[in-house]
Amino acid sequence: MTKLSPDTPLIHPDCQIRNADFGAYCEIGRFSRILNTTFQDYAYCDQFSDITNTTVGKFANIAAMTRIGPTDHPMQTASLHHFLYRSSAYWEDASDDDAFFAARHARRTVIGPDTWIGHGAIIKPDVTIGAGAIVASGAVVTKDVAPYMIVAGLPAKPLRARFTPQIAERLQALAWWDWSHAALRTALPDFRKMPAEAFLEKYHG
């Protein structure tokens, strides 16, 4: 496996990247499109991900062929078509609708830390996925997802919580995703072998 870098994201071939920034140890899968988006430290997406107007939290795990923050068409006007707002592509004397694009960009999707977005999932604009949550493959998420909740379906609905509310709260308070790279390495054996509750007892008390 290619070594990841604290300084430069690993961007695989044939990606489209525009107005995006990346933290340490990030990876972008082949054929992905990343627009107006921030990837925080250790976040990654697999191939064919399409992510727009999104903040991707630390240690987020995004599977292949996902669509996050898909843009909408204007539904209140007489037409839905691109020509309304990408007008310069159709007429020499027409400009694009900057206000329409500004409103689109303001509708941010937030993917919390240590989340898992399954293969082919779609997450709509203005949705927040809480820390440690799991979005099942093929789910279409139209509403916020609570921390450490598993959701599935179309539209996505809660299946079950990963942990009790007490453990979920303690994990968020511990916020191990903010630890230093060295501290993560030291705790790696415990991350691998300890159930969450035992890990909390050791590191959170």
C-alpha positions in Angstrom: 0.0 0.0 0.0 1.2 3.5 -0.8 2.4 5.5 2.2 0.2 8.4 3.0 1.7 11.8 3.7 1.1 14.5 6.3 1.8 17.2 3.8 0.3 16.1 0.4 -2.9 14.2 -0.2 -2.7 11.0 -2.3 -4.9 11.8 -5.3 -5.3 8.9 -7.7 -5.4 9.4 -11.4 -8.3 10.9 -13.4 -9.8 13.0 -10.5 -11.5 16.3 -10.9 -10.5 18.6 -8.0 -11.7 22.2 -7.7 -11.7 24.6 -4.8 -10.8 21.8 -2.3 -8.4 21.5 0.5 -7.0 18.5 2.4 -5.6 17.8 5.8 -2.9 15.3 6.7 -2.9 11.7 5.5 -5.9 12.1 3.1 -6.6 9.9 0.0 -8.9 10.5 -3.0 -9.8 7.4 -5.1 -9.5 7.3 -8.9 -12.2 9.0 -11.0 -13.5 11.0 -8.0 -14.9 14.6 -8.3 -14.3 16.8 -5.3 -15.7 20.4 -5.5 -15.9 23.1 -2.9 -15.0 20.6 -0.2 -12.7 20.2 2.8 -11.2 16.9 3.8 -9.9 17.0 7.3 -7.0 14.8 8.5 -7.0 11.1 7.7 -10.3 11.3 5.7 -10.5 9.4 2.5 -12.9 8.4 -0.3 -12.7 5.4 -2.7 -13.0 5.6 -6.5 -15.9 7.3 -8.3 -16.9 9.4 -5.3 -18.7 12.7 -6.2 -18.5 15.1 -3.3 -19.6 18.7 -3.4 -20.0 21.6 -0.9 -19.0 19.3 2.0 -16.9 19.2 5.1 -15.5 15.7 5.5 -14.5 15.1 9.1 -11.3 13.5 10.4 -11.0 9.7 9.8 -14.2 9.6 7.6 -14.4 6.4 5.5 -16.2 7.0 2.2 -16.8 4.0 0.0 -16.8 3.9 -3.8 -19.5 5.4 -6.0 -21.0 7.7 -3.3 -22.6 11.0 -3.9 -22.4 13.6 -1.2 -23.9 17.1 -1.3 -25.5 16.6 -4.8 -26.7 19.9 -6.2 -30.3 20.6 -6.9 -32.0 22.2 -9.9 -34.4 25.2 -9.5 -37.9 23.7 -9.0 -39.9 26.9 -8.6 -39.1 28.3 -12.1 -40.7 27.4 -15.4 -37.7 25.3 -16.4 -35.3 23.0 -14.4 -32.6 23.2 -17.1 -29.0 24.3 -16.9 -29.6 27.2 -19.3 -31.2 29.2 -16.5 -27.9 29.4 -14.5 -25.2 28.2 -16.8 -26.4 30.7 -19.4 -23.0 31.7 -20.8 -22.6 28.2 -22.3 -25.7 28.8 -24.4 -25.5 32.6 -25.4 -22.6 34.9 -26.0 -24.3 37.8 -24.4 -25.7 36.0 -21.3 -23.8 35.7 -18.0 -24.1 32.8 -15.5 -26.4 33.3 -12.4 -23.8 33.9 -9.7 -26.5 34.2 -7.0 -27.8 30.7 -7.8 -24.3 29.2 -7.5 -23.6 31.1 -4.3 -26.8 29.7 -2.8 -25.8 26.2 -3.9 -22.4 26.5 -2.3 -23.8 27.7 1.0 -25.8 24.5 1.4 -23.1 22.5 3.2 -23.1 18.8 4.0 -21.1 17.8 7.1 -19.6 14.3 7.5 -18.6 13.8 11.1 -15.4 12.2 12.4 -14.8 8.4 12.1 -17.9 7.9 10.0 -18.5 5.2 7.4 -20.4 6.0 4.3 -21.2 2.8 2.4 -21.0 2.0 -1.3 -23.3 3.9 -3.5 -24.9 6.0 -0.7 -26.3 9.5 -1.4 -26.2 12.2 1.2 -28.3 15.3 0.4 -27.2 18.9 1.0 -27.7 20.5 4.4 -27.4 17.1 6.1 -25.0 16.4 9.1 -23.8 12.9 9.7 -22.8 12.6 13.4 -19.5 11.2 14.7 -19.1 7.5 14.4 -22.3 7.0 12.4 -22.7 4.4 9.6 -24.6 5.0 6.4 -25.5 1.7 4.8 -24.7 0.9 1.1 -27.3 2.4 -1.2 -28.9 4.6 1.4 -30.3 8.0 0.5 -29.9 10.3 3.5 -32.2 13.3 3.6 -32.1 14.1 7.3 -29.4 14.5 10.0 -28.0 11.3 11.4 -27.2 11.1 15.2 -23.7 10.2 16.4 -23.0 6.4 16.4 -26.3 5.6 14.6 -26.6 3.1 11.8 -29.0 4.2 9.0 -30.2 2.4 5.9 -32.9 2.6 3.2 -34.5 5.0 0.9 -35.0 7.4 2.5 -32.5 6.4 5.2 -33.9 5.5 8.6 -32.2 4.5 11.9 -31.6 0.8 12.2 -29.8 0.8 15.6 -27.3 2.6 17.6 -23.7 1.2 17.6 -23.3 1.8 21.3 -25.4 2.9 24.3 -25.9 6.6 24.7 -23.4 6.7 27.6 -20.6 5.1 25.5 -21.4 7.3 22.5 -21.2 10.4 24.7 -17.9 9.3 26.3 -16.4 8.6 22.8 -17.3 12.1 21.7 -15.9 13.5 24.9 -12.7 11.5 24.4 -12.4 12.8 20.8 -9.5 10.5 20.0 -9.7 11.8 16.4 -8.0 15.0 17.7 -5.0 13.1 19.1 -1.6 13.5 17.6 -0.2 11.1 15.1 2.3 9.9 17.7 -0.4 9.3 20.3 -2.5 7.3 17.8 0.5 5.1 17.0 1.0 4.5 20.7 -2.6 3.5 21.2 -2.8 1.4 18.0 -2.6 -2.0 19.7 -5.5 -1.0 22.0 -7.5 0.4 19.0 -7.1 -3.0 17.4 -8.0 -5.3 20.3 -10.1 -3.5 22.8 -13.9 -3.1 22.6 -15.0 0.5 22.8 -16.0 0.3 26.4 -12.6 -1.1 27.5 -10.8 1.5 25.4 -12.8 4.2 27.2 -11.9 2.8 30.6 -8.2 2.9 29.8 -8.1 6.3 28.0 -11.1 8.2 29.4 -11.5 6.8 32.9 
